Amino acid sequence: MRAINVVLAILVSLLMGLLVFEGGLRLIGMGPPPTRLEPHARLGWQLVPGMTGSRKVLGTSYTVDFAINSDGLRDDERPSKVKPDGAFRVVMLGDSFTQGFSVNRRDLFVDQLRHWWAAEGREVDVVNAGTEGYSTDQQVAWLLEHGDAYDPDLVLLFPYENDLYWNGQLTYAGGQAKPMFRPDGGLATGELAAPSEKPWTDKVATLRLFSGGQAPDESFLFTPAGGSRPILREFGAALEPAPEFMADAYARTEGALKALKTKCDELGAACVVAPIPSHSVVDADYAAGFAAGALGLSDGAGFAPDKPVDDFLRMSAAAGLETLDARSTLKALQRSGEDVYYQRDWHLNAAGNRAFASFLHDELDKLGALGDRTPKQVVAQLPTPPDEGGIPGWMKLFAVLWVALSGLYIATYRDEPVWQPPIKVGLLLSAVFAIVLGGGALLGNLPPAFSSLVGVLAVAAILGFVAYKLGRRLLTITELLKAFTLRGHWYLMPLVVVLLTVGSLLVVAASSPLVAPFIYTLF
């Protein structure tokens, strides 16, 4: 029996260590990414109605807040899908660019247009149907599903280059089923199969860290002519000549655009297609690095970043749809020295969204796309939308901790002047938050293959310093753990491990003010 208790004590100690490590990874933002999506029987997936949350933009400290309405859209809450009396309704179809995956709503071109038209006194009701991961066929399928209820007067479609490949696939990279169109414009799918449950290992931060994440399915990879390694097939849309497997994708993209034209005619709505160019289109330096780094094309031969936009414009015009080409506007802004895209995240940044909104505003007026909704007052420049984000979450947390810890400090050390604790606590919290936020931004700027390793090495360095400062105390701690283990007191091990861990860190923090902020960050 004693042997069993000893084994249990060892297992409990190991489990406690793993749980602490798992919790630490989640606290520093290295946990499994939260999902904003739920399965949909005909569209594949949709945003979770009523969900709120946030995410950090890759390679930055910028936090994006999400609030999804009851209709599963990142949009204002509506009492009904019925169009307001006298309003001109614009439905915007797209993917993560349109949803605003990497910007808050005040910086998103959809909401900037909404605000601009309102400032001009136009009665324009904007519906943002952008959903992350959607390809063109899903965007069109959304209109088939919801178009009658929303009854738009104008439909704007914002395709992106990777749509071209996925328009020819029945499943997405993660295995989720999705709709697909026939080349003649008919919908080739009906009820979609329910997605398979993700393996539990994908939900554990520790396993994801050491496994490097889930490897892409080899069926979605290919080695391009002149390439040095396999790449995602979706990049085939930007190669010249196009790989053979793209032929069916192009035909089905044409089918989706035909279906869009048919549905808009049925609704009595005008339709305009405005492809969103990739980062490589507007920034030649980025394109050269992308060709070599992401595509494995050392000399860039065969990489044609403008090709997807050209293809969408050509196919849309063939389907009888109006088109807009934003490339010259975005290129001009990039040449002026202002970045249009994030450096690591592939989406438009706030400046790119402003430029795209300004382009759409002017070009849609030239087309007369808003009908007789002429401005009641001239607003030549994009007005600054209201800040709907409020105070950043980290500032609120800082304020709560500052007040609570300062009060605790004052109550504990009554002999110190009252004005000192808030200053001391504020300085310590500032150091801790600088480490968390600044360290996160620095890690985000590193290549994904190195960021996890650097994070682990940083934590290991801190723990190594802790071991050095504890010195002989480590022998005492080891003897104590050994004694509890050999006596089989497995039920006490969680308490012992926590007390020894916290106590050791506090001892080191008290002995070294320089490293104290790093140790408190671990808490």
C-alpha positions as CSV (number, residue, x, y, z in Angstrom):
1,M,0.0,0.0,0.0
2,R,2.9,2.3,0.9
3,A,4.4,1.8,-2.6
4,I,1.1,2.8,-4.2
5,N,1.0,6.0,-2.1
6,V,4.6,6.8,-3.1
7,V,3.7,6.4,-6.8
8,L,0.6,8.5,-6.4
9,A,2.7,11.2,-4.7
10,I,5.1,11.3,-7.6
11,L,2.3,11.4,-10.1
12,V,0.4,14.1,-8.3
13,S,3.6,16.2,-8.1
14,L,4.2,15.8,-11.9
15,L,0.6,16.6,-12.6
16,M,0.8,19.8,-10.5
17,G,3.9,20.9,-12.4
18,L,2.3,20.3,-15.8
19,L,-0.9,22.2,-14.7
20,V,1.2,25.1,-13.6
21,F,3.1,25.1,-16.9
22,E,-0.1,24.8,-18.9
23,G,-1.7,27.7,-17.0
24,G,1.4,29.8,-17.5
25,L,1.3,29.2,-21.3
26,R,-2.3,30.3,-21.4
27,L,-1.7,33.4,-19.4
28,I,1.0,34.6,-21.7
29,G,-1.2,34.0,-24.8
30,M,0.4,30.8,-26.0
31,G,-2.8,28.7,-25.3
32,P,-5.0,27.1,-28.0
33,P,-6.6,29.9,-30.0
34,P,-10.3,30.5,-29.1
35,T,-12.8,29.8,-31.8
36,R,-15.4,32.4,-33.0
37,L,-17.0,29.9,-35.3
38,E,-19.7,27.3,-35.1
39,P,-20.9,24.7,-37.8
40,H,-23.6,25.6,-40.2
41,A,-25.4,23.0,-42.2
42,R,-25.3,24.8,-45.6
43,L,-22.5,27.4,-45.2
44,G,-19.9,25.3,-43.5
45,W,-19.6,27.6,-40.5
46,Q,-20.7,31.0,-39.2
47,L,-19.7,33.4,-36.4
48,V,-21.1,32.4,-33.0
49,P,-24.1,34.6,-32.3
50,G,-23.7,36.8,-29.2
51,M,-20.1,35.9,-28.8
52,T,-17.6,38.5,-27.5
53,G,-13.9,38.3,-27.2
54,S,-10.5,39.6,-28.3
55,R,-7.3,38.6,-30.1
56,K,-3.9,40.1,-30.6
57,V,-2.7,40.9,-34.1
58,L,0.3,38.7,-35.0
59,G,3.6,40.6,-34.6
60,T,2.0,43.6,-32.8
61,S,0.6,44.5,-29.4
62,Y,-2.6,45.6,-31.0
63,T,-5.7,44.0,-29.5
64,V,-8.9,43.5,-31.6
65,D,-12.2,43.3,-29.7
66,F,-15.1,41.3,-31.2
67,A,-18.8,41.5,-30.5
68,I,-21.0,39.3,-32.7
69,N,-24.7,40.1,-33.0
70,S,-27.6,37.7,-32.6
71,D,-27.5,37.1,-36.4
72,G,-23.9,35.8,-36.3
73,L,-22.4,39.0,-37.8
74,R,-19.8,41.4,-36.5
75,D,-22.3,44.2,-36.9
76,D,-24.8,46.3,-34.9
77,E,-27.7,44.5,-33.3
78,R,-30.9,44.7,-35.3
79,P,-34.4,44.3,-34.0
80,S,-35.2,42.6,-37.3
81,K,-33.5,41.7,-40.6
82,V,-36.3,43.6,-42.3
83,K,-34.9,46.7,-44.1
84,P,-35.9,50.0,-42.4
85,D,-38.4,52.1,-44.3
86,G,-36.8,54.5,-46.7
87,A,-33.3,53.1,-46.2
88,F,-30.9,52.0,-49.0
89,R,-29.4,48.7,-47.8
90,V,-25.9,47.7,-48.7
91,V,-24.8,44.1,-47.9
92,M,-21.0,43.5,-47.9
93,L,-19.8,40.0,-48.6
94,G,-16.3,38.9,-47.8
95,D,-13.9,37.0,-45.6
96,S,-11.7,38.1,-42.6
97,F,-10.8,41.4,-44.4
98,T,-14.5,42.4,-44.4
99,Q,-15.2,41.0,-41.0
100,G,-12.2,43.0,-39.7
101,F,-10.1,40.1,-38.3
102,S,-7.2,42.4,-37.5
103,V,-8.7,45.8,-36.8
104,N,-11.3,47.2,-34.4
105,R,-14.6,48.4,-36.0
106,R,-13.6,52.1,-35.9
107,D,-10.7,51.2,-38.2
108,L,-12.6,48.7,-40.5
109,F,-13.5,50.0,-44.0
110,V,-17.0,48.7,-43.7
111,D,-17.8,50.8,-40.6
112,Q,-15.8,53.7,-42.0
113,L,-18.1,53.8,-45.0
114,R,-21.1,53.4,-42.8
115,H,-20.0,56.4,-40.7
116,W,-19.0,58.5,-43.8
117,W,-22.4,58.0,-45.5
118,A,-24.2,58.8,-42.2
119,A,-22.1,62.0,-41.9
120,E,-23.3,63.0,-45.4
121,G,-26.9,62.5,-44.4
122,R,-27.5,59.5,-46.6
123,E,-30.0,56.9,-45.4
124,V,-27.7,53.9,-46.1
125,D,-28.1,50.8,-43.9
126,V,-24.9,48.7,-44.0
127,V,-24.9,45.0,-43.3
128,N,-21.5,43.4,-42.7
129,A,-21.7,39.7,-43.7
130,G,-17.9,39.2,-43.7
131,T,-16.9,35.9,-42.1
132,E,-13.4,34.7,-41.5
133,G,-12.3,31.8,-43.6
134,Y,-15.1,32.2,-46.2
135,S,-14.2,31.7,-49.9
136,T,-16.2,33.3,-52.7
137,D,-18.6,30.4,-52.9
138,Q,-19.5,30.7,-49.2
139,Q,-20.0,34.4,-49.5
140,V,-22.4,33.8,-52.4
141,A,-24.0,30.9,-50.5
142,W,-24.6,33.3,-47.6
143,L,-26.5,35.6,-50.0
144,L,-28.6,32.7,-51.3
145,E,-29.4,31.7,-47.6
146,H,-30.1,35.2,-46.3
147,G,-30.6,37.5,-49.2
148,D,-34.4,37.4,-49.2
149,A,-34.5,38.3,-45.5
150,Y,-32.1,41.2,-45.8
151,D,-33.4,42.5,-49.2
152,P,-30.3,44.5,-50.2
153,D,-30.3,47.3,-52.8
154,L,-26.6,46.9,-53.4
155,V,-24.3,43.9,-52.8
156,L,-20.6,44.5,-52.6
157,L,-18.3,41.4,-52.9
158,F,-14.7,41.6,-51.7
159,P,-12.9,38.4,-52.8
160,Y,-9.2,37.7,-51.9
161,E,-6.7,35.7,-53.8
162,N,-6.9,32.4,-51.7
163,D,-10.6,32.2,-52.5
164,L,-9.7,31.0,-56.0
165,Y,-8.3,27.7,-54.8
166,W,-10.8,27.1,-52.1
167,N,-13.7,27.7,-54.5
168,G,-12.7,24.3,-56.0
169,Q,-12.7,22.4,-52.7
170,L,-15.4,20.6,-50.7
171,T,-13.5,20.8,-47.4
172,Y,-11.3,23.5,-45.9
173,A,-7.8,22.8,-44.5
174,G,-9.1,21.9,-41.0
175,G,-11.5,19.3,-42.5
176,Q,-14.7,21.4,-42.3
177,A,-17.1,20.8,-45.1
178,K,-18.0,23.8,-47.2
179,P,-20.4,24.6,-50.1
180,M,-19.2,24.6,-53.7
181,F,-20.8,25.7,-57.1
182,R,-20.9,24.0,-60.4
183,P,-19.3,25.9,-63.4
184,D,-22.8,26.6,-64.7
185,G,-23.7,28.5,-61.6
186,G,-25.7,25.9,-59.8
187,L,-25.0,25.0,-56.1
188,A,-23.3,21.6,-56.1
189,T,-23.8,21.0,-52.4
190,G,-26.8,20.8,-50.0
191,E,-26.7,19.7,-46.4
192,L,-23.1,19.5,-45.3
193,A,-21.6,16.8,-43.1
194,A,-21.0,17.8,-39.5
195,P,-17.3,18.6,-38.8
196,S,-15.3,16.0,-36.9
197,E,-14.3,16.7,-33.4
198,K,-10.7,18.1,-33.0
199,P,-8.3,15.8,-31.1
200,W,-8.0,16.7,-27.5
201,T,-4.3,17.2,-27.9
202,D,-5.0,20.2,-30.0
203,K,-6.7,21.8,-27.0
204,V,-3.6,21.5,-24.7
205,A,-1.2,24.4,-24.8
206,T,1.8,22.3,-23.6
207,L,1.4,19.7,-26.3
208,R,0.9,22.3,-29.0
209,L,4.1,24.0,-27.9
210,F,6.3,21.0,-28.2
211,S,4.6,19.6,-31.3
212,G,4.8,22.9,-33.2
213,G,1.0,22.9,-33.9
214,Q,-1.0,20.8,-36.3
215,A,0.9,20.0,-39.5
216,P,-1.0,20.9,-42.7
217,D,-2.6,18.0,-44.6
218,E,-0.3,17.0,-47.4
219,S,-3.2,16.9,-49.9
220,F,-3.3,20.7,-49.6
221,L,0.5,21.0,-50.5
222,F,2.4,20.9,-53.7
223,T,5.9,21.9,-54.9
224,P,5.7,24.6,-57.6
225,A,8.0,24.6,-60.7
226,G,11.3,26.0,-59.6
227,G,10.3,25.7,-55.9
228,S,12.6,24.3,-53.2
229,R,9.9,22.8,-51.0
230,P,6.1,22.0,-50.8
231,I,3.8,25.0,-50.3
232,L,0.1,25.5,-49.8
233,R,-1.9,24.9,-52.9
234,E,-3.9,28.1,-52.4
235,F,-0.7,30.0,-53.5
236,G,-1.1,28.4,-56.9
237,A,-3.5,31.3,-57.8
238,A,-0.5,33.7,-57.8
239,L,1.7,31.6,-60.0
240,E,2.3,32.0,-63.7
241,P,1.6,29.6,-65.4
242,A,-1.1,28.4,-63.0
243,P,-0.8,24.8,-61.8
244,E,-3.1,22.3,-63.5
245,F,-5.2,21.7,-60.3
246,M,-6.3,25.4,-60.5
247,A,-8.4,24.8,-63.7
248,D,-11.4,23.3,-61.9
249,A,-11.1,26.0,-59.2
250,Y,-11.3,28.8,-61.8
251,A,-14.4,27.1,-63.4
252,R,-16.2,26.9,-60.1
253,T,-15.2,30.5,-59.2
254,E,-16.9,31.5,-62.5
255,G,-19.9,29.4,-61.4
256,A,-20.1,31.2,-58.0
257,L,-20.0,34.6,-59.7
258,K,-22.8,33.6,-62.1
259,A,-24.9,32.5,-59.1
260,L,-24.2,35.9,-57.5
261,K,-25.4,37.7,-60.6
262,T,-28.5,35.6,-60.8
263,K,-29.4,36.1,-57.1
264,C,-28.8,39.9,-57.3
265,D,-31.0,40.2,-60.4
266,E,-33.7,38.2,-58.5
267,L,-33.4,40.6,-55.5
268,G,-33.4,43.6,-57.8
269,A,-30.0,44.6,-56.3
270,A,-27.0,46.1,-58.0
271,C,-23.7,44.2,-57.5
272,V,-20.1,45.4,-57.5
273,V,-17.0,43.2,-57.1
274,A,-13.9,44.8,-55.6
275,P,-11.0,42.3,-55.1
276,I,-8.7,43.0,-52.2
277,P,-5.1,42.8,-53.4
278,S,-2.5,41.0,-51.3
279,H,0.4,42.6,-49.6
280,S,2.7,41.4,-52.3
281,V,0.7,43.4,-54.9
282,V,1.3,46.8,-53.2
283,D,4.8,46.3,-51.8
284,A,7.5,45.1,-54.1
285,D,10.0,44.6,-51.3
286,Y,7.6,42.4,-49.4
287,A,6.8,40.5,-52.6
288,A,10.5,39.6,-53.1
289,G,10.7,38.3,-49.5
290,F,7.5,36.4,-49.8
291,A,8.5,34.7,-53.0
292,A,11.8,33.5,-51.5
293,G,10.6,32.9,-47.9
294,A,7.0,31.6,-48.2
295,L,7.0,30.1,-51.7
296,G,10.6,28.8,-51.9
297,L,11.2,30.6,-55.2
298,S,14.7,32.0,-54.7
299,D,14.7,34.2,-57.9
300,G,10.9,34.9,-57.8
301,A,10.4,33.3,-61.2
302,G,6.8,32.4,-61.7
303,F,5.4,34.5,-58.9
304,A,2.7,36.8,-60.3
305,P,1.0,38.6,-57.3
306,D,-1.3,40.7,-59.6
307,K,-2.7,37.6,-61.3
308,P,-5.5,36.8,-58.7
309,V,-6.9,40.3,-58.9
310,D,-6.8,40.3,-62.7
311,D,-8.5,36.9,-62.7
312,F,-11.3,38.1,-60.4
313,L,-11.8,41.3,-62.5
314,R,-12.0,39.3,-65.7
315,M,-14.3,36.6,-64.4
316,S,-16.6,39.1,-62.7
317,A,-16.9,41.2,-65.9
318,A,-17.7,38.0,-67.8
319,A,-20.5,37.3,-65.4
320,G,-22.0,40.8,-66.0
321,L,-20.9,42.3,-62.7
322,E,-19.5,45.8,-62.1
323,T,-15.9,45.8,-60.9
324,L,-13.5,48.1,-59.0
325,D,-9.7,47.9,-58.9
326,A,-8.1,49.4,-55.7
327,R,-4.5,48.5,-56.6
328,S,-3.4,51.9,-57.8
329,T,-4.8,53.6,-54.6
330,L,-3.1,51.2,-52.2
331,K,0.2,51.2,-54.1
332,A,0.3,55.0,-54.1
333,L,-0.2,55.0,-50.3
334,Q,2.6,52.4,-49.9
335,R,4.9,54.4,-52.1
336,S,4.3,57.4,-49.9
337,G,6.0,55.6,-47.1
338,E,2.9,54.5,-45.1
339,D,2.5,50.8,-44.7
340,V,-0.9,49.5,-45.9
341,Y,-0.6,46.0,-44.4
342,Y,0.7,44.5,-41.2
343,Q,4.2,43.1,-41.6
344,R,3.4,39.6,-40.3
345,D,-0.4,39.4,-40.3
346,W,-1.5,39.5,-44.0
347,H,-4.5,41.8,-43.5
348,L,-4.9,45.5,-44.1
349,N,-3.9,47.6,-41.2
350,A,-5.8,50.7,-40.1
351,A,-4.2,52.9,-42.7
352,G,-5.0,50.4,-45.4
353,N,-8.6,50.2,-44.3
354,R,-8.9,54.0,-44.5
355,A,-7.5,54.1,-48.0
356,F,-9.7,51.3,-49.2
357,A,-12.8,53.0,-47.6
358,S,-11.9,56.2,-49.4
359,F,-11.4,54.5,-52.7
360,L,-14.8,52.7,-52.4
361,H,-16.6,55.8,-51.3
362,D,-15.5,57.8,-54.4
363,E,-15.7,55.0,-56.9
364,L,-19.2,53.9,-55.9
365,D,-20.4,57.5,-56.3
366,K,-18.8,57.5,-59.8
367,L,-20.8,54.4,-60.6
368,G,-24.0,55.8,-59.1
369,A,-24.2,52.6,-57.1
370,L,-26.1,54.2,-54.3
371,G,-28.9,55.3,-56.6
372,D,-30.5,58.6,-55.7
373,R,-28.8,58.6,-52.3
374,T,-26.9,61.8,-53.0
375,P,-25.1,63.6,-50.0
376,K,-27.2,66.1,-48.2
377,Q,-23.9,67.7,-47.2
378,V,-20.5,67.4,-48.8
379,V,-18.0,65.5,-46.7
380,A,-14.9,65.3,-48.8
381,Q,-12.7,63.4,-46.4
382,L,-13.3,60.3,-44.3
383,P,-14.5,61.5,-40.9
384,T,-13.0,59.9,-37.8
385,P,-15.4,57.3,-36.6
386,P,-16.2,57.2,-32.9
387,D,-13.9,55.0,-30.7
388,E,-16.2,52.1,-29.8
389,G,-13.4,50.1,-28.2
390,G,-13.3,52.0,-24.8
391,I,-10.5,51.7,-22.4
392,P,-8.1,48.8,-23.3
393,G,-8.5,45.8,-21.1
394,W,-4.9,45.9,-19.8
395,M,-5.4,49.4,-18.5
396,K,-8.5,48.3,-16.5
397,L,-6.6,45.4,-15.1
398,F,-3.7,47.6,-14.2
399,A,-6.0,50.1,-12.4
400,V,-7.7,47.3,-10.4
401,L,-4.4,45.7,-9.3
402,W,-2.9,49.1,-8.5
403,V,-5.8,50.1,-6.2
404,A,-6.1,46.6,-4.6
405,L,-2.3,46.0,-4.0
406,S,-1.8,49.6,-2.8
407,G,-4.6,49.2,-0.2
408,L,-3.1,45.9,0.9
409,Y,0.3,47.4,1.2
410,I,-0.9,50.3,3.3
411,A,-2.9,48.0,5.6
412,T,0.1,45.7,6.1
413,Y,2.9,48.3,6.5
414,R,1.2,51.0,8.6
415,D,4.6,52.6,9.6
416,E,5.3,53.8,6.0
417,P,4.0,57.1,4.7
418,V,0.7,56.7,2.9
419,W,2.0,58.3,-0.3
420,Q,4.8,55.7,-0.8
421,P,2.9,52.4,-1.4
422,P,1.0,53.6,-4.5
423,I,4.3,54.8,-6.1
424,K,6.1,51.5,-5.3
425,V,3.2,49.4,-6.4
426,G,2.7,51.4,-9.5
427,L,6.4,51.1,-10.5
428,L,6.4,47.4,-9.9
429,L,3.2,46.9,-11.9
430,S,4.5,49.1,-14.7
431,A,7.6,46.8,-14.9
432,V,5.5,43.7,-14.9
433,F,3.1,45.0,-17.6
434,A,6.0,46.2,-19.7
435,I,7.5,42.7,-19.6
436,V,4.2,41.1,-20.5
437,L,3.1,43.5,-23.3
438,G,6.6,44.3,-24.6
439,G,7.7,40.7,-24.4
440,G,4.6,39.6,-26.3
441,A,5.2,42.2,-29.0
442,L,8.9,41.1,-29.4
443,L,7.9,37.5,-29.6
444,G,5.3,38.3,-32.1
445,N,7.9,39.9,-34.4
446,L,10.0,36.7,-34.5
447,P,9.4,34.0,-37.0
448,P,6.8,31.5,-35.7
449,A,9.5,28.7,-35.6
450,F,11.5,30.7,-33.1
451,S,9.0,32.7,-31.0
452,S,7.9,29.6,-29.0
453,L,11.5,28.6,-28.4
454,V,12.6,32.1,-27.3
455,G,9.6,32.3,-24.9
456,V,10.5,29.0,-23.3
457,L,14.2,30.0,-23.1
458,A,13.2,33.3,-21.4
459,V,11.2,31.4,-18.8
460,A,14.0,28.9,-18.3
461,A,16.5,31.7,-17.8
462,I,14.3,33.2,-15.0
463,L,13.9,29.8,-13.4
464,G,17.6,29.2,-13.7
465,F,18.3,32.5,-11.9
466,V,15.8,31.5,-9.2
467,A,17.7,28.2,-8.8
468,Y,21.0,30.1,-8.5
469,K,19.7,32.5,-5.9
470,L,18.1,29.7,-3.8
471,G,21.4,27.9,-3.7
472,R,21.5,25.4,-0.8
473,R,17.8,26.0,-0.1
474,L,17.2,23.7,-3.1
475,L,18.6,20.8,-1.1
476,T,16.2,21.6,1.7
477,I,13.3,21.8,-0.7
478,T,14.3,18.5,-2.3
479,E,14.6,16.8,1.0
480,L,11.2,18.0,2.0
481,L,9.6,16.8,-1.2
482,K,11.4,13.5,-0.9
483,A,10.1,13.0,2.7
484,F,6.5,13.7,1.8
485,T,6.8,11.4,-1.3
486,L,8.4,8.5,0.6
487,R,5.8,8.7,3.4
488,G,3.1,8.4,0.7
489,H,1.4,11.7,1.6
490,W,0.1,12.1,-2.0
491,Y,-3.0,14.0,-0.9
492,L,-0.8,16.8,0.6
493,M,1.5,17.1,-2.5
494,P,-0.6,19.8,-4.3
495,L,-0.4,22.0,-1.2
496,V,3.3,21.3,-0.6
497,V,4.2,22.0,-4.3
498,V,2.3,25.3,-4.4
499,L,3.7,26.5,-1.1
500,L,7.3,25.7,-1.9
501,T,7.0,27.2,-5.4
502,V,5.4,30.4,-4.3
503,G,7.7,30.7,-1.3
504,S,10.9,30.1,-3.3
505,L,9.9,32.7,-5.9
506,L,9.1,35.3,-3.2
507,V,12.4,34.7,-1.5
508,V,14.3,35.3,-4.7
509,A,12.1,38.4,-5.6
510,A,12.8,39.9,-2.1
511,S,16.6,39.3,-2.5
512,S,16.9,40.9,-6.0
513,P,14.9,44.0,-6.9
514,L,16.1,43.8,-10.5
515,V,14.7,40.4,-11.2
516,A,11.6,40.9,-9.0
517,P,9.4,42.2,-11.8
518,F,10.2,39.2,-14.0
519,I,9.3,36.8,-11.1
520,Y,6.1,38.6,-10.4
521,T,5.3,38.3,-14.1
522,L,5.4,34.5,-13.7
523,F,2.6,34.8,-11.1
